[in-house]
Amino acid sequence: MDDAKETAETAGRKIQDAWEDTTDKIGDKVDEAKANADVKKAEAERDSVEKRNEIKEKLRDS
């Protein structure tokens, strides 16, 4: 009886550990996706500012 209880507790801990690992991995992927989105947004903003500055420069030269 004690062996069965110990085996069940060990299995329960392993399941819990696997669940925690999975949720950590999911959280890491979400963080990675957010960071990539932030980078793309910043790059798009940079490109927009550069283009706007080019247009302003051309208007000044005219």
C-alpha positions in Angstrom: 0.0 0.0 0.0 2.8 2.4 0.9 4.6 1.6 -2.4 1.5 2.4 -4.4 1.0 5.7 -2.5 4.7 6.6 -3.1 4.5 5.7 -6.8 1.3 7.8 -7.2 3.0 10.8 -5.4 6.1 10.5 -7.6 3.9 10.4 -10.7 2.0 13.4 -9.5 5.2 15.4 -9.0 6.4 14.4 -12.5 3.1 15.5 -14.0 3.3 18.8 -12.1 6.9 19.4 -13.2 6.0 18.7 -16.8 3.1 21.1 -16.6 5.3 23.8 -15.1 7.9 23.3 -17.8 5.2 23.5 -20.5 3.8 26.7 -19.1 7.3 28.2 -18.8 8.0 27.3 -22.5 4.7 28.9 -23.6 5.5 32.0 -21.6 8.9 32.2 -23.2 7.4 31.9 -26.7 4.9 34.7 -25.9 7.7 36.9 -24.6 9.7 36.2 -27.7 6.8 37.0 -30.0 6.2 40.3 -28.1 9.8 41.2 -28.4 9.8 40.5 -32.1 6.7 42.6 -32.6 8.3 45.5 -30.7 11.4 45.2 -32.9 9.3 45.2 -36.1 7.3 48.2 -34.9 10.5 50.1 -34.0 12.0 49.3 -37.4 8.9 50.5 -39.2 8.9 53.7 -37.2 12.6 54.2 -38.0 11.9 53.7 -41.7 9.0 56.1 -41.6 11.1 58.8 -39.9 13.9 58.3 -42.4 11.5 58.6 -45.4 9.9 61.7 -43.9 13.3 63.3 -43.4 14.3 62.5 -47.0 11.1 64.2 -48.3 11.7 67.2 -46.1 15.3 67.5 -47.4 14.1 67.3 -51.0 11.5 70.0 -50.3 14.2 72.2 -48.7 16.5 71.8 -51.7 13.7 72.8 -54.2 
